Amino acid sequence: MDKKVKRYFQLKQKQKEIDQELTELRGEILEHCEGQGISELETEKYRVRIVHQERKEYDDTKLYESLGDPEVWRLLSRPDSSKIASLIKLNVLNEEKLKDTYAVKNISQLQVDKK
């Protein structure tokens, strides 16, 4: 069992290092593309696309106050954008009542495909 735990620890360390390097490379690629004013880039072997998305980050207090029905809050348990979007689609929640309960955060997704 000690070998398995040791290997797990080693892999977690590698994962942290890889995640850190990925974050750095992602930042450098995004910075390069933004500096060039482009959202797509092609190299000899790869195609890079930057996809911009908006995410809603809800404020717990404002969201709770806008719901009115504590039973709906229990369905959410915490602000989860996908759950809230589903409840809006099902007409359980009114999107207009929620308009001041979140801030929109712009996210840039980096997609790299091999040609």
FIDO-704597 format. One record per residue: z, x negated, y of N, C-alpha, C, O, CB in turn; chain; residue number from 1; residue in one letter. Coordinates in nm, 2 decimals, padded with zeros to 4 digits. Glycine has a CB too. Example, Ala and Ser with C-alpha at 12.3 -4.5 7.8 and 13.67 -1.06 7.14 Angstrom:
<nodes>
[[00.78,-01.32,-00.57],[00.78,-01.23,-00.45],[00.78,-01.32,-00.33],[00.85,-01.42,-00.33],[00.90,-01.13,-00.45],A,1,A];
[[00.71,-01.28,-00.22],[00.71,-01.37,-00.11],[00.79,-01.29,00.00],[00.80,-01.34,00.11],[00.57,-01.41,-00.06],A,2,S];
</nodes>
This chain:
<nodes>
[[00.00,-00.08,-00.12],[00.00,00.00,00.00],[00.00,-00.09,00.13],[-00.06,-00.05,00.23],[00.12,00.09,00.00],A,1,M];
[[00.07,-00.20,00.12],[00.07,-00.29,00.23],[-00.07,-00.34,00.28],[-00.09,-00.35,00.40],[00.16,-00.41,00.20],A,2,D];
[[-00.16,-00.36,00.18],[-00.29,-00.40,00.21],[-00.37,-00.29,00.29],[-00.45,-00.31,00.38],[-00.37,-00.44,00.08],A,3,K];
[[-00.35,-00.16,00.24],[-00.41,-00.05,00.31],[-00.36,-00.03,00.45],[-00.44,-00.01,00.54],[-00.39,00.08,00.23],A,4,K];
[[-00.23,-00.05,00.47],[-00.18,-00.03,00.60],[-00.23,-00.15,00.69],[-00.26,-00.13,00.81],[-00.02,-00.04,00.60],A,5,V];
[[-00.23,-00.27,00.64],[-00.28,-00.38,00.71],[-00.43,-00.36,00.75],[-00.47,-00.39,00.87],[-00.27,-00.51,00.63],A,6,K];
[[-00.51,-00.32,00.66],[-00.65,-00.29,00.69],[-00.67,-00.18,00.79],[-00.75,-00.19,00.88],[-00.73,-00.25,00.56],A,7,R];
[[-00.59,-00.08,00.78],[-00.59,00.03,00.88],[-00.56,-00.03,01.02],[-00.63,00.00,01.11],[-00.49,00.14,00.84],A,8,Y];
[[-00.46,-00.11,01.03],[-00.42,-00.17,01.15],[-00.53,-00.25,01.21],[-00.57,-00.24,01.33],[-00.29,-00.25,01.14],A,9,F];
[[-00.60,-00.33,01.12],[-00.71,-00.42,01.17],[-00.82,-00.34,01.22],[-00.88,-00.37,01.32],[-00.75,-00.51,01.05],A,10,Q];
[[-00.86,-00.23,01.15],[-00.97,-00.14,01.19],[-00.94,-00.07,01.32],[-01.03,-00.06,01.40],[-01.00,-00.04,01.08],A,11,L];
[[-00.81,-00.03,01.34],[-00.78,00.03,01.47],[-00.79,-00.07,01.58],[-00.83,-00.03,01.69],[-00.63,00.09,01.46],A,12,K];
[[-00.75,-00.19,01.56],[-00.77,-00.29,01.66],[-00.92,-00.32,01.69],[-00.95,-00.33,01.81],[-00.70,-00.43,01.61],A,13,Q];
[[-01.00,-00.32,01.59],[-01.14,-00.34,01.61],[-01.20,-00.22,01.69],[-01.28,-00.23,01.78],[-01.22,-00.35,01.48],A,14,K];
[[-01.15,-00.10,01.65],[-01.20,00.02,01.72],[-01.16,00.02,01.87],[-01.24,00.06,01.95],[-01.13,00.15,01.66],A,15,Q];
[[-01.04,-00.03,01.90],[-01.00,-00.04,02.04],[-01.10,-00.14,02.12],[-01.14,-00.11,02.23],[-00.86,-00.09,02.06],A,16,K];
[[-01.12,-00.25,02.05],[-01.21,-00.35,02.11],[-01.35,-00.30,02.13],[-01.41,-00.32,02.24],[-01.22,-00.48,02.02],A,17,E];
[[-01.40,-00.22,02.03],[-01.54,-00.17,02.04],[-01.54,-00.06,02.15],[-01.64,-00.06,02.23],[-01.58,-00.10,01.90],A,18,I];
[[-01.44,00.03,02.15],[-01.43,00.13,02.26],[-01.43,00.07,02.40],[-01.50,00.12,02.49],[-01.31,00.22,02.24],A,19,D];
[[-01.36,-00.04,02.41],[-01.35,-00.11,02.54],[-01.49,-00.16,02.58],[-01.53,-00.15,02.69],[-01.24,-00.22,02.54],A,20,Q];
[[-01.55,-00.23,02.48],[-01.69,-00.29,02.51],[-01.79,-00.18,02.54],[-01.87,-00.19,02.63],[-01.73,-00.37,02.39],A,21,E];
[[-01.78,-00.07,02.47],[-01.87,00.05,02.49],[-01.85,00.10,02.63],[-01.95,00.13,02.70],[-01.85,00.16,02.39],A,22,L];
[[-01.73,00.11,02.68],[-01.70,00.16,02.81],[-01.75,00.07,02.92],[-01.81,00.12,03.01],[-01.55,00.18,02.83],A,23,T];
[[-01.74,-00.06,02.90],[-01.79,-00.16,02.99],[-01.94,-00.15,03.00],[-02.00,-00.15,03.11],[-01.74,-00.30,02.96],A,24,E];
[[-02.01,-00.15,02.88],[-02.15,-00.14,02.88],[-02.21,-00.02,02.94],[-02.31,-00.02,03.01],[-02.20,-00.16,02.73],A,25,L];
[[-02.14,00.10,02.90],[-02.18,00.23,02.96],[-02.18,00.22,03.11],[-02.27,00.27,03.18],[-02.09,00.34,02.90],A,26,R];
[[-02.07,00.17,03.16],[-02.05,00.16,03.31],[-02.16,00.07,03.37],[-02.22,00.10,03.48],[-01.92,00.10,03.34],A,27,G];
[[-02.19,-00.04,03.31],[-02.30,-00.13,03.36],[-02.43,-00.06,03.36],[-02.51,-00.08,03.45],[-02.30,-00.26,03.28],A,28,E];
[[-02.46,00.01,03.25],[-02.59,00.08,03.24],[-02.60,00.19,03.34],[-02.71,00.20,03.41],[-02.61,00.13,03.10],A,29,I];
[[-02.50,00.27,03.36],[-02.50,00.37,03.46],[-02.51,00.32,03.60],[-02.59,00.37,03.68],[-02.37,00.46,03.45],A,30,L];
[[-02.44,00.21,03.62],[-02.44,00.14,03.76],[-02.58,00.09,03.78],[-02.63,00.11,03.90],[-02.34,00.03,03.76],A,31,E];
[[-02.65,00.03,03.69],[-02.79,-00.02,03.70],[-02.88,00.10,03.74],[-02.96,00.09,03.83],[-02.83,-00.09,03.58],A,32,H];
[[-02.87,00.21,03.65],[-02.96,00.32,03.67],[-02.94,00.39,03.81],[-03.03,00.42,03.88],[-02.95,00.42,03.56],A,33,C];
[[-02.81,00.41,03.85],[-02.78,00.47,03.97],[-02.83,00.38,04.09],[-02.88,00.43,04.19],[-02.63,00.49,03.99],A,34,E];
[[-02.81,00.25,04.07],[-02.86,00.15,04.18],[-03.01,00.16,04.19],[-03.06,00.14,04.30],[-02.82,00.01,04.14],A,35,G];
[[-03.08,00.19,04.09],[-03.23,00.20,04.09],[-03.27,00.34,04.13],[-03.39,00.37,04.15],[-03.29,00.16,03.96],A,36,Q];
[[-03.17,00.44,04.13],[-03.21,00.58,04.16],[-03.29,00.64,04.05],[-03.37,00.73,04.07],[-03.28,00.58,04.29],A,37,G];
[[-03.26,00.60,03.92],[-03.33,00.66,03.81],[-03.24,00.72,03.71],[-03.12,00.69,03.70],[-03.42,00.55,03.74],A,38,I];
[[-03.29,00.82,03.64],[-03.21,00.88,03.53],[-03.27,00.86,03.39],[-03.21,00.90,03.29],[-03.20,01.04,03.56],A,39,S];
[[-03.38,00.79,03.39],[-03.44,00.75,03.26],[-03.49,00.60,03.27],[-03.53,00.56,03.38],[-03.55,00.84,03.22],A,40,E];
[[-03.47,00.53,03.16],[-03.51,00.39,03.16],[-03.56,00.36,03.02],[-03.51,00.40,02.92],[-03.39,00.30,03.19],A,41,L];
[[-03.67,00.28,03.02],[-03.73,00.24,02.89],[-03.73,00.09,02.88],[-03.78,00.02,02.97],[-03.87,00.30,02.86],A,42,E];
[[-03.68,00.04,02.77],[-03.69,-00.10,02.74],[-03.79,-00.12,02.63],[-03.85,-00.02,02.59],[-03.55,-00.17,02.71],A,43,T];
[[-03.80,-00.24,02.58],[-03.90,-00.26,02.48],[-03.87,-00.17,02.35],[-03.97,-00.12,02.29],[-03.90,-00.41,02.44],A,44,E];
[[-03.75,-00.16,02.32],[-03.71,-00.09,02.20],[-03.63,00.04,02.21],[-03.61,00.11,02.12],[-03.64,-00.18,02.10],A,45,K];
[[-03.58,00.06,02.34],[-03.49,00.17,02.36],[-03.53,00.26,02.48],[-03.59,00.22,02.57],[-03.35,00.12,02.38],A,46,Y];
[[-03.49,00.39,02.47],[-03.50,00.48,02.58],[-03.36,00.53,02.62],[-03.28,00.57,02.54],[-03.60,00.60,02.53],A,47,R];
[[-03.34,00.52,02.75],[-03.21,00.56,02.80],[-03.23,00.68,02.89],[-03.32,00.68,02.98],[-03.14,00.44,02.88],A,48,V];
[[-03.14,00.78,02.87],[-03.14,00.89,02.96],[-03.00,00.92,03.01],[-02.90,00.91,02.93],[-03.20,01.02,02.89],A,49,R];
[[-02.99,00.96,03.13],[-02.86,01.00,03.19],[-02.87,01.15,03.21],[-02.95,01.19,03.29],[-02.82,00.92,03.32],A,50,I];
[[-02.78,01.22,03.15],[-02.77,01.36,03.17],[-02.65,01.40,03.24],[-02.54,01.36,03.20],[-02.77,01.44,03.03],A,51,V];
[[-02.66,01.47,03.36],[-02.55,01.51,03.44],[-02.50,01.64,03.40],[-02.58,01.74,03.38],[-02.59,01.50,03.59],A,52,H];
[[-02.37,01.66,03.39],[-02.31,01.78,03.35],[-02.19,01.81,03.44],[-02.14,01.72,03.51],[-02.26,01.78,03.20],A,53,Q];
[[-02.16,01.94,03.45],[-02.04,01.98,03.53],[-01.94,02.03,03.43],[-01.97,02.11,03.34],[-02.08,02.09,03.63],A,54,E];
[[-01.82,01.99,03.45],[-01.70,02.04,03.37],[-01.60,02.11,03.46],[-01.58,02.06,03.57],[-01.64,01.93,03.29],A,55,R];
[[-01.55,02.22,03.41],[-01.44,02.28,03.49],[-01.31,02.24,03.44],[-01.28,02.24,03.32],[-01.46,02.44,03.48],A,56,K];
[[-01.22,02.20,03.53],[-01.09,02.16,03.50],[-00.99,02.26,03.56],[-00.98,02.26,03.68],[-01.06,02.01,03.54],A,57,E];
[[-00.93,02.33,03.48],[-00.85,02.45,03.53],[-00.71,02.40,03.57],[-00.65,02.31,03.50],[-00.84,02.55,03.42],A,58,Y];
[[-00.65,02.47,03.67],[-00.52,02.45,03.71],[-00.43,02.55,03.64],[-00.46,02.67,03.65],[-00.50,02.46,03.87],A,59,D];
[[-00.34,02.51,03.56],[-00.25,02.60,03.48],[-00.19,02.71,03.56],[-00.21,02.83,03.52],[-00.14,02.52,03.41],A,60,D];
[[-00.13,02.68,03.67],[-00.06,02.78,03.75],[-00.15,02.88,03.81],[-00.13,03.00,03.79],[00.02,02.71,03.86],A,61,T];
[[-00.26,02.83,03.87],[-00.36,02.93,03.93],[-00.42,03.01,03.82],[-00.45,03.13,03.84],[-00.46,02.85,04.01],A,62,K];
[[-00.46,02.95,03.71],[-00.52,03.03,03.60],[-00.42,03.14,03.55],[-00.46,03.25,03.53],[-00.56,02.94,03.49],A,63,L];
[[-00.30,03.10,03.53],[-00.20,03.20,03.48],[-00.19,03.32,03.58],[-00.18,03.43,03.54],[-00.06,03.13,03.45],A,64,Y];
[[-00.18,03.28,03.70],[-00.16,03.39,03.81],[-00.28,03.48,03.82],[-00.27,03.60,03.84],[-00.14,03.32,03.94],A,65,E];
[[-00.40,03.43,03.79],[-00.52,03.51,03.80],[-00.54,03.60,03.68],[-00.61,03.70,03.69],[-00.64,03.42,03.82],A,66,S];
[[-00.48,03.57,03.57],[-00.50,03.65,03.45],[-00.44,03.78,03.45],[-00.50,03.88,03.41],[-00.45,03.57,03.33],A,67,L];
[[-00.32,03.79,03.51],[-00.25,03.92,03.52],[-00.19,03.97,03.39],[-00.08,04.03,03.39],[-00.35,04.02,03.56],A,68,G];
[[-00.25,03.94,03.28],[-00.20,03.99,03.15],[-00.15,03.87,03.07],[-00.23,03.78,03.02],[-00.31,04.06,03.07],A,69,D];
[[-00.02,03.87,03.04],[00.04,03.75,02.97],[-00.02,03.74,02.82],[-00.02,03.63,02.77],[00.19,03.77,02.96],A,70,P];
[[-00.07,03.85,02.77],[-00.13,03.84,02.64],[-00.25,03.76,02.64],[-00.28,03.69,02.54],[-00.16,03.99,02.59],A,71,E];
[[-00.33,03.76,02.74],[-00.45,03.68,02.75],[-00.41,03.53,02.76],[-00.47,03.45,02.70],[-00.53,03.72,02.88],A,72,V];
[[-00.30,03.50,02.83],[-00.25,03.36,02.84],[-00.22,03.31,02.70],[-00.24,03.20,02.67],[-00.13,03.35,02.94],A,73,W];
[[-00.16,03.40,02.62],[-00.12,03.36,02.49],[-00.25,03.32,02.40],[-00.24,03.23,02.32],[-00.04,03.47,02.41],A,74,R];
[[-00.36,03.39,02.43],[-00.48,03.36,02.36],[-00.53,03.22,02.40],[-00.59,03.15,02.32],[-00.59,03.46,02.40],A,75,L];
[[-00.50,03.18,02.52],[-00.55,03.05,02.57],[-00.45,02.94,02.53],[-00.50,02.83,02.49],[-00.57,03.05,02.72],A,76,L];
[[-00.33,02.96,02.54],[-00.22,02.87,02.52],[-00.22,02.75,02.62],[-00.11,02.70,02.66],[-00.22,02.82,02.38],A,77,S];
[[-00.33,02.71,02.65],[-00.35,02.60,02.75],[-00.50,02.61,02.80],[-00.58,02.67,02.73],[-00.32,02.46,02.70],A,78,R];
[[-00.52,02.57,02.92],[-00.66,02.58,02.97],[-00.76,02.50,02.88],[-00.76,02.38,02.88],[-00.67,02.54,03.12],A,79,P];
[[-00.85,02.57,02.82],[-00.95,02.51,02.73],[-01.08,02.58,02.78],[-01.11,02.69,02.76],[-00.92,02.54,02.58],A,80,D];
[[-01.17,02.49,02.84],[-01.29,02.54,02.90],[-01.38,02.62,02.80],[-01.43,02.73,02.84],[-01.37,02.43,02.95],A,81,S];
[[-01.39,02.58,02.68],[-01.47,02.65,02.58],[-01.41,02.79,02.55],[-01.48,02.89,02.54],[-01.49,02.57,02.46],A,82,S];
[[-01.27,02.80,02.54],[-01.21,02.92,02.51],[-01.23,03.02,02.63],[-01.25,03.14,02.61],[-01.06,02.90,02.48],A,83,K];
[[-01.21,02.97,02.75],[-01.22,03.05,02.87],[-01.36,03.10,02.88],[-01.39,03.22,02.91],[-01.18,02.97,02.99],A,84,I];
[[-01.46,03.01,02.85],[-01.60,03.06,02.86],[-01.63,03.17,02.76],[-01.70,03.26,02.79],[-01.70,02.94,02.83],A,85,A];
[[-01.57,03.16,02.64],[-01.59,03.26,02.54],[-01.53,03.39,02.58],[-01.59,03.50,02.56],[-01.53,03.21,02.40],A,86,S];
[[-01.41,03.39,02.64],[-01.34,03.51,02.69],[-01.42,03.57,02.80],[-01.42,03.69,02.81],[-01.20,03.48,02.73],A,87,L];
[[-01.49,03.49,02.88],[-01.57,03.55,02.99],[-01.69,03.62,02.93],[-01.73,03.73,02.97],[-01.62,03.43,03.09],A,88,I];
[[-01.75,03.55,02.83],[-01.87,03.62,02.76],[-01.83,03.75,02.69],[-01.91,03.84,02.69],[-01.93,03.52,02.66],A,89,K];
[[-01.71,03.75,02.64],[-01.66,03.87,02.57],[-01.61,03.98,02.67],[-01.57,04.09,02.63],[-01.56,03.84,02.47],A,90,L];
[[-01.62,03.95,02.80],[-01.57,04.04,02.91],[-01.42,04.06,02.90],[-01.37,04.17,02.95],[-01.64,04.17,02.90],A,91,N];
[[-01.35,03.97,02.84],[-01.20,03.98,02.84],[-01.15,03.93,02.97],[-01.05,03.98,03.02],[-01.14,03.90,02.72],A,92,V];
[[-01.22,03.83,03.03],[-01.18,03.77,03.16],[-01.30,03.80,03.25],[-01.42,03.80,03.21],[-01.15,03.62,03.15],A,93,L];
[[-01.27,03.81,03.38],[-01.37,03.83,03.48],[-01.38,03.69,03.55],[-01.29,03.64,03.61],[-01.32,03.94,03.59],A,94,N];
[[-01.51,03.64,03.55],[-01.53,03.51,03.61],[-01.50,03.50,03.76],[-01.46,03.40,03.81],[-01.68,03.47,03.59],A,95,E];
[[-01.52,03.61,03.83],[-01.49,03.62,03.97],[-01.35,03.60,04.00],[-01.31,03.53,04.10],[-01.54,03.75,04.03],A,96,E];
[[-01.26,03.65,03.92],[-01.11,03.63,03.94],[-01.07,03.49,03.91],[-00.97,03.45,03.96],[-01.04,03.73,03.84],A,97,K];
[[-01.15,03.41,03.84],[-01.11,03.28,03.80],[-01.17,03.17,03.90],[-01.14,03.05,03.88],[-01.16,03.25,03.66],A,98,L];
[[-01.25,03.21,03.99],[-01.32,03.12,04.08],[-01.24,03.01,04.15],[-01.29,02.90,04.17],[-01.40,03.19,04.18],A,99,K];
[[-01.12,03.04,04.18],[-01.03,02.95,04.25],[-00.93,02.88,04.16],[-00.84,02.81,04.21],[-00.96,03.02,04.36],A,100,D];
[[-00.95,02.89,04.03],[-00.85,02.83,03.94],[-00.90,02.70,03.88],[-00.82,02.64,03.79],[-00.83,02.93,03.82],A,101,T];
[[-01.01,02.65,03.91],[-01.06,02.53,03.86],[-01.13,02.44,03.96],[-01.18,02.49,04.06],[-01.15,02.56,03.74],A,102,Y];
[[-01.14,02.31,03.93],[-01.23,02.22,04.00],[-01.34,02.18,03.92],[-01.32,02.16,03.80],[-01.14,02.10,04.06],A,103,A];
[[-01.46,02.16,03.97],[-01.57,02.12,03.90],[-01.58,01.97,03.90],[-01.58,01.91,04.01],[-01.70,02.18,03.95],A,104,V];
[[-01.59,01.91,03.79],[-01.60,01.76,03.78],[-01.74,01.73,03.72],[-01.78,01.78,03.62],[-01.49,01.70,03.68],A,105,K];
[[-01.81,01.64,03.79],[-01.95,01.60,03.75],[-01.93,01.48,03.65],[-01.87,01.38,03.68],[-02.04,01.56,03.87],A,106,N];
[[-02.00,01.49,03.54],[-01.99,01.39,03.43],[-02.14,01.34,03.41],[-02.23,01.42,03.40],[-01.93,01.45,03.30],A,107,I];
[[-02.15,01.21,03.39],[-02.28,01.16,03.35],[-02.27,01.11,03.20],[-02.19,01.03,03.16],[-02.32,01.03,03.44],A,108,S];
[[-02.36,01.18,03.12],[-02.36,01.14,02.98],[-02.47,01.04,02.96],[-02.58,01.06,03.02],[-02.39,01.27,02.89],A,109,Q];
[[-02.45,00.94,02.89],[-02.54,00.83,02.86],[-02.60,00.85,02.72],[-02.52,00.86,02.62],[-02.48,00.69,02.88],A,110,L];
[[-02.73,00.87,02.71],[-02.79,00.88,02.58],[-02.89,00.76,02.56],[-02.98,00.74,02.64],[-02.87,01.02,02.56],A,111,Q];
[[-02.88,00.69,02.45],[-02.96,00.58,02.41],[-03.02,00.61,02.28],[-02.95,00.63,02.18],[-02.89,00.45,02.42],A,112,V];
[[-03.16,00.61,02.28],[-03.23,00.64,02.15],[-03.32,00.52,02.12],[-03.37,00.45,02.21],[-03.31,00.77,02.16],A,113,D];
[[-03.34,00.49,02.00],[-03.43,00.39,01.95],[-03.57,00.45,01.95],[-03.59,00.56,01.90],[-03.39,00.33,01.82],A,114,K];
[[-03.67,00.37,02.00],[-03.81,00.42,02.00],[-03.86,00.42,01.86],[-03.98,00.46,01.84],[-03.89,00.33,02.10],A,115,K];
</nodes>
